[in-house]
């Protein structure tokens, strides 16, 4: 019977280092006709190259690198999100690796500023830089302004934004991590109705996010049979809400839903209490963030809010513990959503055996089904929404965000 041998055996990779060194010396000192024979020298060089490569000395699994574009707010009103994104990527690569099938994952960072014009510029730069995926934009208005650019270049855009129209447009290159605010606010409105609230005011900021939040809570309340008695807007970052509070007070409401970026809902709630409005405060998850809890702790105590993530819920504990240990702070929803985005990219890429392009990665994301540490299963619908979203109602109790209801569908 013939003795079959691997390339490693043929080229002497199983020899000790001294023998391999001797062979390299021998090839380097070939005398006589071989030295003058260019063809023979080429064969020797090829033999050496094959020996080195098959032994793993150079480039054994090196397939080059792939770039992931982070288009997130590194400056502006929600600049903290940029830090959250960086932290999330660090934790994800520590757990799942920063090299996939021999390809090194590189991050290219671009500042969306939570401004559509800046986001458009940043996405164009990222696409021009050869990224195969975009994590972000995060702010809803920025996503709607840029998602056609990603589709045109066949690059998946993985967002942490909530506006329903993001995944309602038929764009097959957009993937959303949280449930839309239509889903979350419908559940919050149902909760308010169940608790007996009948006269509800709605206030929201004028950003893309705030407008989507305002419209979806109005829709949710209307569907629940308790349409708002007054709806008003405010400017993000405002400090004087006296005019808005007077209108709320005049409407004689029993609940006020304030929808916008933190800590504005806490500021408005503080001035409500100062002016004698004792109605139930409801909001999005931003009212439970540290910035809100420190801005007006008494005013947000007892508030209710929708929550796609809560650090105090048991199933999130391993992730929360790792975040606290690494960064000496508690993660909020954005940090968690960036983590899921990073895990999506890494584990979808593991399922690609050939060339990694935006199109092949997009297909892999569509086929993905991955359990993330028992917290959630990453699986997407045909529209790009999460098939297994977390949908909770929370409250602030004794200064801490606490879950009241977990209405997530089993997956």
Residue, then its C-alpha position, 0 to 999 in steps of 0.5 A: x500500500x502506498x504511504x500517503x503523506x500531507x504537504x506538511x510531511x512532504x515539505x518537512x514541516x514535521x522536522x525540528x527547527x534545526x533541520x529546517x534551518x539546514x534545508x534553507x541553508x542548503x537551498x541558499x548555497x546550491x553550487x555549479x549549474x544550479x546557481x547559473x540556471x534561472x529555472x532551477x533557482x525559480x524552482x528552489x524559490x518556489x520550494x522554499x515558499x511552499x515550505x514556509x507557507x504550508x508550515x504556517x510561518x507566514x500567512x497561514x490563515x491571513x485572508x486580509x482585513x474587512x472594515x466595519x463602519x461605525x456611523x454614530x454620534x461622537x459629538x453633539x447632544x448624544x455624544x455619549x452614544x459614541x463611547x457606548x458603541x466603542x465599549x460595545x465593540x470591545x466587549x463583543x470582540x473580546x467574547x467572539x473574536x476580532x478575526x473571523x475566518x482569517x479576516x481581521x475586523x477593522x473599525x472605521x469611525x465616523x461622527x453622525x452628530x445626530x444631524x441628518x446632514x452630518x450623517x449623510x456625509x459620514x455614510x458617504x465617507x464610510x462607503x467610500x472607505x470600503x466598509x462591508x457593514x455600517x453600525x449606525x446611524x443611531x438617530x432616526x432622522x439620520x437613518x432615513x436620510x442615509x439608508x438609500x445610500x447603503x442600499x445603493x452600495x449593497x452594504x448592510x446598515x444595522x441601526x439602533x433607531x426606533x422609527x417605524x418607517x425605517x423598516x417599512x420602506x422595503x429597503x432590504x439592506x436595513x436591519x433594526x436591533x430594537x423593536x420599533x417605537x410603534x411596538x413599544x409605545x403601543x404596549x405602553x399605551x395599553x399599560x396606561x389604559x389598563x391602569x385606568x388613565x383616561x386623560x393623557x397629554x403628549x409632549x415630544x421634542x422636534x428631532x426625528x426621534x422625538x417626532x416618531x416617538x410622539x406620533x407612535x404614542x399618539x397612535x398607541x393611545x388612540x388605538x387603546x381608546x384614550x386619544x391624547x387630550x393635548x399634544x405639544x412639542x419642545x426643542x431638544x436641550x431646552x431648559x424652560x418648559x413653563x409654557x408647555x407645563x401651563x398647557x398641560x396643567x390647563x388640560x387637567x390630565x391624569x398622565x403625561x407622556x414625554x418623549x425625547x432624548x435624555x434628560x429633557x423628560x426629567x427636566x420637564x417633569x421637574x417643572x411639572x411638579x414645581x407648578x403643581x402637576x401631579x399626573x403620572x409621568x410616562x416616557x421612553x427608556x431615556x427617563x431611566x438613564x443616569x442623566x435623568x435620574x441625577x437631573x431630577x430624581x424626585x420628579x422621575x420617581x414612579x415614572x413608567x416607561x417602555x424598555x427594550x433593555x433593563x440592567x436589573x433584569x436577570x437575563x441581562x446580568x452576565x452582560x451587565x457584569x462584564x460592562x461594569x467590570x470593564x468600564x466602571x459604569x452601568x450600560x444603558x439601552x444604547x450600549x446594549x443595542x450596539x453590542x447586539x449590532x456588533x455580535x450580529x456582524x461578527x457571527x453573520x460573517x462567520x457563516x461566509x465561506x467565500x469573499x466577504x462583501x456587503x452583499x454576502x454579509x447582508x445575506x448572512x445577516x438575513x439567515x442569522x439565528x444566534x442566541x446571545x448569551x441567553x439574553x435574546x435570539x438574533x433573528x430578523x423578519x423579512x422587513x429587517x425588524x427583530x423577530x424576537x424583540x424585548x418589550x418591557x414596561x419599567x418604572x423608577x423605584x427608589x431611584x432605580x429602573x425596575x421592570x414592571x412587566x415583560x411582554x416580550x414574545x417567546x422566540 
